[in-house]
Amino acid sequence: MIARRIWRSHRFLRPFSSSSVCSPPFRVPEYLSQSSSSPASRPFFVHPPTLMKWGGGSRSWFSNEAMATDSNSGLIDVPLAQTGEGIAECELLKWFVKEGDSVEEFQPLCEVQSDKATIEITSRFKGKVALISHSPGDIIKVGETLVRLAVEDSQDSLLTTDSSEIVTLGGSKQGTENLLGALSTPAVRNLAKDLGIDINVITGTGKDGRVLKEDVLRFSDQKGFVTDSVSSEHAVIGGDSVSTKASSNFEDKTVPLRGFSRAMVKTMTMATSVPHFHFVEEINCDSLVELKQFFKENNTDSTIKHTFLPTLIKSLSMALTKYPFVNSCFNAESLEIILKGSHNIGVAMATEHGLVVPNIKNVQSLSLLEITKELSRLQHLAANNKLNPEDVTGGTITLSNIGAIGGKFGSPLLNLPEVAIIALGRIEKVPKFSKEGTVYPASIMMVNIAADHRVLDGATVARFCCQWKEYVEKPELLMLQMR
């Protein structure tokens, strides 16, 4: 059995030598390499973990290499692999398994979020969960261990042994209290972390000394670690009243930035270093309002909701065809402008998880109905925090529809490396004067175009905006030239 396991894992695990390592390796954690001088206990190296996708369009991923494997005990450390280009860390959102659960190949283990997308990490191996290393909310760097799995025949002997012991790499046994700290669930460790308590100093009352939630709260009460959430949720602990003084204090609260909010800090900081200017114009949307009403009255598909945005997106694409420099990006190192062949128009969406900008690919080749369906798909995924990495990358220009929330004027910052972003205000009825001097009502929308002044000048942006405005105000011209 051991020989077969070694043969199956020879692609992943090899003794260190100058010929077997082609890139900076990961070393087995020191607590796994403590052993006698037997050959089986020597530390070994493997290549950095990579990520593979399966299921033809599925958003589930798995690590194709274990960071550390013990062929004697059957333990495998599953690391966080590279979830995308340039991604160095991810936030752990939730676990789909718990310690002791059996898992199958390709079964989801957990969900993580980078600054680009939310991804499910699936198991590459069949076995049982021996240890969960992180709690929801933790920031995990690429290469860090997510979970330890016990695989194949060794899993039964591993999980049926005394929980206070664990088999190490050299076959020796070591108390888990010294190896991994206090026994507890991720939720309990997370609670202790929020309260600022070292869970290792708490005496657990659960089985085998496991630290329970009640133990953490009791320790918190005894040591004076009282928070608003604890005092309100647990008024009485162990028969003793918890002090409610903290609930009457207005204390500062530190909120760490995660996921998309964390990414926004980086992108907006970079945007402020780019010289850009703003061009403001108002567009008469009377024809746009009538067109939307026509679509709504003749809608035969109850799953489709017609809005102003698809027509604005399509007309924008038609204007980009005549002014390709607005649909470009700038390479500062080589001083080159890259004119993008596709019109991948991004739409900024404010979600409870932060600001995200998915984009509709190849708008120049899509019909209004196809744009409507794709926009609806992206909005649904964004609301549920399920956007694919492909949905949020590759954009060439961005629309920020602040009018959908409220407000008629915005001053957007560039979404680099794009050279233009457009803020759309709300459409409102205002009085206007005709050439004859009579007053009439008009549906007016304010637009504000922010442009990279290294690539675009004011005249180019003004001409582009006038062309887009003409398509919106006269949809018949849009239909005449649309392919």
Secondary structure, 3 states (H helix, E strand, C coil): CHHHHHHHCCCCCECCCCCCCCCCCEECCHHHHCCCCCHHHCCCEECCCCEEECCCCCCEEEECCCCEEECCCCEEEEECCCCCCCCCEEEEEEECCCCCCEECCCCEEEEEECCCCEEEEECCCCEEEEEECCCCCCEEECCCEEEEEEECCHHHHHHHCCCCEEECCCCCEEEHHHHHCCCCCHHHHHHHHHHCCCHHHCCCCCHHHCCCHHHHHHHHHHHCCCCHHHHHHCCEECCEECCCHHHHCCCCCCCCCCHHHHHHHHHHHHHCCCCEEEEEEEEECHHHHHHHHHHHHCCCCCCCCCCCHHHHHHHHHHHHHHCHHHCEEEECCCCEEEECCCCCEEECEEECCEEECCEECCHHHCCHHHHHHHHHHHHHHHHCCCCCHHHCCCCCEEEEEHHHCCCCCCCCCCCCCECEEEEECCCEEEEEECCCCCEEEEEEEEEEEEEECCCCCHHHHHHHHHHHHHHHHCHHHHHHHCC
